[in-house]
Amino acid sequence: MAFRGKRPEHGGPPELFYDKNEARKYVRNSRMIDVQTKMAGRALELLCLPEGQPCYLLDIGCGSGLSGDYLSDEGHYWVGIDISPAMLDAALDRDTEGDLLLGDMGQGIPFKPGTFDGCISISAVQWLCNANKKSDIPAKRLYCFFSSLYSVLVRGARAVLQLYPENSEQLELITIQATKAGFTGGVVVDFPNSAKAKKFYLCLFSGPSTFLPKALTETTDEEEATESAFTSERTSMGPALRCSGNGCYSNGERPSVAGIMLEIV
């Protein structure tokens, strides 16, 4: 099923977009496999897991298991959840090592509290921002997702969700619901001035706020890191997305000098 000329999530629900033909690309297309694997590697890096210690991880929107394969190669154990039967069939055909679950993340993550040491997700969360039927309310589905994710993580664990926000309003919608669910953290934007390499990573902390990892940059002076930070503290009007060329201010602190930063306050 093709949805040319617009974002995939505008064409309908993910279980229809990711059909057998689309799933086949994630098995045969070497470029797609390489991009997916690199993003999984970056997400795992941003999790900041203890070195040399195998962890039990959740892969949301696991698809054909490419990101899970990377987790396995790095010595971790994992469970993947995806809404597309065709993608999960492809994962089974590839004999991935993780356990697989068919499910809709917008209806919550069905595991016991404190099950996972961390979570990654590649190119999935933005799908929750679209209503595919009248009963779909994006804010409620996002909150259900984030609140259940917060529950299934060990306290102090992180979740790193790579996503493609359509605009700043959509990114704000996502971060508002993550904050309501109890998360702190921020958004790391790698290569912000590159049309092809630019990637958004939502880094969530299920415990007290800690340091936000640095964004990747090009070797030229023209490329600046873009980072976003937010806490669970919100004003009565809710979070707002702000950008300053001189950095971001938080609780009276001096702004960062590491480049442009975004802050949700």
C-alpha positions in Angstrom: 0.0 0.0 0.0 1.6 3.3 -1.1 1.2 6.7 0.5 3.3 8.9 -1.7 3.6 12.6 -1.3 2.7 12.7 2.4 3.8 11.4 5.7 3.0 7.7 6.2 0.8 8.3 9.2 -1.5 10.5 7.2 -2.5 7.6 5.0 -4.2 5.6 7.7 -3.4 3.3 10.7 0.1 1.8 11.0 -1.2 -1.8 10.8 -2.4 -1.0 7.2 0.7 1.0 6.1 3.1 -1.7 7.3 1.7 -4.5 5.2 3.6 -7.4 3.7 5.1 -5.3 0.9 6.4 -2.7 3.4 7.7 -5.4 5.8 9.7 -6.9 3.0 11.6 -3.6 2.6 12.9 -4.0 6.2 14.3 -7.3 5.3 15.7 -6.7 1.9 16.5 -3.0 1.6 20.1 -2.6 2.7 19.9 1.2 3.1 16.8 0.9 5.3 18.4 -1.8 7.4 21.5 0.3 7.8 19.5 3.4 8.9 17.4 1.5 11.3 20.4 -0.2 12.9 22.3 3.0 13.3 19.3 4.7 15.0 18.9 1.7 17.3 22.6 2.0 18.2 22.2 5.7 19.0 19.1 5.1 21.1 21.0 2.4 23.1 23.9 4.8 23.6 21.5 7.5 24.9 20.1 5.0 27.4 23.4 5.2 29.3 23.2 1.6 30.6 25.8 0.2 32.9 28.8 -1.1 30.9 29.2 -4.9 30.6 25.8 -5.6 32.3 23.1 -7.4 30.3 19.8 -5.6 30.7 16.1 -6.5 30.0 14.8 -3.9 27.5 11.6 -3.0 25.8 11.5 -2.2 22.0 8.3 -0.3 21.2 7.3 -0.5 17.5 9.9 -3.3 17.0 8.8 -4.0 13.5 10.9 -6.7 11.8 13.3 -6.9 14.7 16.2 -4.9 13.3 16.6 -2.7 16.4 16.2 -5.8 18.5 19.0 -7.6 16.7 21.3 -4.7 17.6 20.2 -5.1 21.3 21.0 -8.8 21.1 24.4 -8.2 19.5 25.2 -5.9 22.4 24.4 -8.6 24.9 20.9 -7.5 26.1 17.6 -9.3 26.3 14.5 -7.7 24.9 10.8 -7.8 24.2 9.3 -6.2 21.2 5.8 -4.9 20.7 4.3 -3.8 17.4 0.8 -3.3 15.9 1.6 -4.8 12.5 1.2 -8.5 12.1 3.1 -8.4 8.8 6.1 -6.8 10.5 6.1 -9.3 13.4 5.8 -12.1 10.8 9.0 -10.7 9.2 10.7 -10.7 12.6 9.7 -14.3 13.2 11.0 -15.3 9.7 14.3 -13.7 10.6 14.6 -15.7 13.8 15.1 -12.7 16.0 16.1 -13.6 19.6 13.6 -11.3 21.4 10.1 -12.1 22.5 7.4 -10.5 20.3 4.0 -9.1 21.2 1.2 -7.9 18.9 -0.3 -4.8 20.5 -1.3 -1.1 20.2 1.0 1.1 22.3 -1.8 3.7 22.4 -3.8 1.2 24.5 -0.9 0.9 27.0 2.0 -1.4 27.6 0.7 -4.7 29.1 3.5 -5.6 31.5 3.9 -5.7 35.3 5.4 -2.6 37.1 9.2 -2.5 37.1 9.7 -5.1 34.4 12.2 -3.4 32.2 15.7 -1.8 32.7 15.1 0.5 29.8 13.2 1.1 26.6 14.0 2.2 23.0 11.6 3.0 20.1 12.5 3.8 16.5 10.1 5.9 14.4 6.9 4.9 16.2 5.6 7.5 18.7 4.5 10.1 16.1 1.8 7.6 14.9 -0.1 8.3 18.2 -0.6 11.9 17.1 -3.1 11.0 14.5 -6.7 10.0 14.9 -7.6 7.1 12.6 -11.2 6.7 13.9 -13.6 8.9 15.9 -12.8 7.3 19.2 -9.0 8.1 18.8 -8.0 11.1 20.9 -4.3 11.6 20.4 -3.7 13.3 23.8 -5.4 10.4 25.6 -3.6 7.7 23.6 -0.3 9.4 24.3 -1.0 9.7 28.0 -2.1 6.0 28.2 1.1 5.1 26.4 3.4 7.2 28.6 1.8 6.4 31.9 2.0 2.6 31.2 5.6 3.0 30.0 6.5 4.8 33.2 5.0 2.0 35.2 6.8 -0.9 33.4 10.2 0.7 33.8 12.4 0.1 36.8 12.6 3.4 38.8 15.4 5.4 37.6 15.5 3.7 34.2 15.4 5.6 30.9 13.4 5.4 27.7 14.9 6.8 24.4 12.3 7.2 21.7 13.5 8.2 18.2 10.6 10.0 16.4 9.8 12.2 13.5 7.6 15.1 14.8 5.7 16.8 12.1 6.0 20.2 13.7 6.7 21.9 17.0 3.1 21.7 18.1 3.2 17.9 17.7 6.4 17.7 19.6 4.8 19.8 22.4 1.8 17.5 22.5 4.1 14.5 22.9 6.2 16.0 25.6 3.2 17.4 27.6 1.8 13.9 27.9 5.2 12.4 28.9 5.4 15.1 31.6 1.9 14.4 32.8 2.8 10.7 33.1 5.7 11.6 35.5 8.7 11.6 33.2 11.4 14.2 33.2 14.1 14.4 30.5 14.4 16.2 27.2 14.8 16.0 23.4 18.2 15.5 21.8 18.4 16.5 18.1 21.4 15.1 16.3 22.7 17.1 13.2 20.0 19.7 13.4 21.1 21.6 10.3 21.2 18.5 8.1 18.1 17.7 6.0 19.0 14.0 5.7 20.9 13.3 9.0 18.7 15.2 11.4 17.2 12.9 14.1 15.0 13.6 17.2 15.5 11.5 20.3 13.1 11.9 23.2 15.1 10.9 26.3 12.9 10.2 29.3 13.9 9.6 32.9 11.6 7.6 35.2 13.4 8.9 38.3 15.0 12.2 39.3 16.2 14.4 36.4 19.8 13.7 35.5 22.1 14.9 32.7 20.8 15.1 29.2 23.2 13.5 26.7 25.0 15.7 24.2 23.7 15.8 20.6 25.9 14.7 17.8 27.2 17.4 15.5 29.1 17.7 12.2 32.8 18.5 12.3 32.1 22.0 10.9 31.6 25.0 13.1 28.3 25.7 11.4 26.5 22.7 12.9 25.2 23.3 16.4 23.8 20.8 18.8 20.1 21.2 19.6 18.8 19.9 23.0 15.6 20.2 24.9 15.0 19.8 28.6 11.9 19.5 30.6 10.8 18.5 34.1 7.5 17.2 35.5 6.9 20.7 37.0 4.3 22.6 34.9 2.7 25.9 35.0 -1.1 26.2 35.1 -1.1 26.9 31.4 0.9 23.8 30.6 4.3 23.4 29.0 5.4 25.7 26.2 8.1 25.2 23.6 10.7 28.0 23.5 13.9 28.4 21.5 16.8 30.8 22.2 20.0 31.2 20.2 21.9 31.8 23.4 20.7 28.6 25.1 17.9 27.9 27.5 17.2 29.1 31.0 15.8 26.9 33.8 15.2 27.8 37.4 17.5 30.8 37.2 20.4 28.9 35.8 22.8 30.3 33.3 22.1 29.2 29.7 24.1 26.5 28.1 26.8 27.6 25.6 26.7 24.3 23.6 24.5 25.7 20.9 20.8 26.2 20.3 18.7 24.5 22.9 15.0 24.0 23.3 13.3 23.9 26.6 9.8 22.9 27.8 8.9 24.9 30.8 
